[in-house]
Amino acid sequence: MSDTAASLSATSAMPAPHSDVGRRVRDRLLAALFEHDLQNAWEALMRCGWEVEAQDRVRSAWLPCLAGCEELRERGRPMPRESVLLRCVQDHVRGELGRLPPEVRPLWVVPATHADDAMAHLTAAILSQRGRIARPWLWHPLPRTAPYLTVGDRPPAGIDAFLHAGHVTLHAHDVFWDVTRLVDGPLALDGLHTGSRRLRAQRAGQEASADNRS
């Protein structure tokens, strides 16, 4: 990995691509992000779609792009016109999701804010690749009859603990899951159900306490 790519340390530590071409694409992308080179970053995303196998694109470019942009923001060096790159990732992932078989009851992935739309698409793609069919939910209100996951800096207001399966952030967090657990963690998919059961138990305990006080 190049020195400039390695400078985005948190993003560089995420699960690496499986293929040589994927690793070259990721290195080029991270170097471009670090140097604020929009053209080369965009070209790396295009190259990912053309040259990298579908199962390796998340690790090669889609996830590094989102995580790298967030890491730059946290350092006070936001990527100029990052919305162009995030939209590019979202459009690519939407196309890949559209080629999957239809699912009557997917796990919905809800962005905490409109700025998290690309992450919602990406998370849905990661889960679908790992066998838990998911789709982004981009409407209001939140789902009322189906399970859902939220993504972003923190969960949005109004979540239902009986339906909410958990919350995912891009980088490591003390409370919430980070997305690498979904990409590479052996307990990633089980964690969705564990989180759901924990939230339901907390909600049931709160209701029981309220009943006892009444």
MOSUL-V617143 format. One record per residue. N is the residue number from 1. PSI is psi as a letter, one per 30 degrees, with the letter a starting at -180 (* if undefined). D_FIRST is the distance of its C-alpha to the first C-alpha in whole Angstrom. Layout:
# MOSUL-V617143
n psi d_first
N PSI D_FIRST
N PSI D_FIRST
This chain:
# MOSUL-V617143
n psi d_first
1 k 0
2 l 4
3 e 7
4 e 8
5 e 6
6 f 6
7 f 10
8 i 11
9 e 11
10 e 14
11 e 12
12 f 9
13 f 11
14 l 13
15 k 13
16 l 11
17 l 12
18 f 14
19 l 14
20 e 11
21 e 13
22 e 12
23 e 8
24 e 8
25 e 11
26 e 9
27 e 6
28 e 9
29 e 11
30 e 10
31 e 9
32 e 13
33 e 14
34 e 13
35 g 15
36 h 18
37 j 18
38 e 20
39 e 20
40 e 17
41 e 16
42 e 19
43 e 18
44 e 15
45 e 17
46 e 20
47 e 18
48 e 17
49 f 21
50 e 21
51 f 19
52 k 18
53 k 20
54 e 22
55 f 21
56 g 17
57 e 18
58 e 18
59 e 14
60 e 13
61 e 14
62 e 18
63 e 17
64 e 14
65 e 16
66 e 19
67 e 17
68 e 15
69 e 18
70 e 20
71 e 18
72 e 18
73 e 22
74 f 22
75 f 21
76 g 24
77 h 21
78 k 22
79 k 21
80 k 23
81 h 25
82 f 23
83 f 26
84 e 25
85 e 22
86 e 23
87 e 26
88 e 24
89 e 22
90 e 26
91 e 27
92 e 25
93 e 25
94 e 29
95 e 29
96 e 28
97 e 30
98 f 33
99 f 33
100 l 33
101 k 37
102 l 39
103 k 39
104 e 42
105 i 41
106 l 37
107 j 35
108 k 35
109 j 32
110 k 34
111 k 32
112 e 33
113 l 33
114 e 33
115 f 29
116 g 28
117 e 29
118 e 26
119 e 25
120 e 28
121 e 27
122 e 24
123 e 25
124 e 28
125 e 26
126 e 24
127 e 27
128 e 29
129 e 26
130 g 27
131 f 31
132 j 32
133 k 33
134 l 32
135 k 33
136 k 32
137 j 36
138 g 36
139 l 40
140 k 42
141 a 43
142 l 41
143 k 42
144 f 45
145 g 46
146 l 42
147 k 40
148 l 37
149 k 33
150 l 32
151 l 29
152 a 28
153 e 28
154 l 31
155 k 34
156 l 37
157 l 40
158 g 43
159 l 41
160 j 43
161 f 42
162 f 44
163 f 42
164 j 38
165 f 36
166 l 33
167 k 31
168 k 27
169 l 25
170 e 21
171 l 20
172 k 22
173 k 25
174 f 28
175 e 31
176 l 29
177 k 27
178 l 23
179 f 22
180 f 19
181 f 23
182 e 24
183 e 21
184 f 20
185 k 23
186 f 26
187 g 28
188 e 27
189 e 30
190 e 33
191 e 32
192 e 33
193 e 36
194 e 36
195 e 36
196 e 38
197 e 41
198 e 40
199 e 41
200 e 44
201 e 45
202 e 45
203 e 46
204 e 49
205 e 50
206 e 50
207 e 53
208 e 54
209 e 55
210 e 56
211 e 59
212 e 60
213 f 60
214 * 62
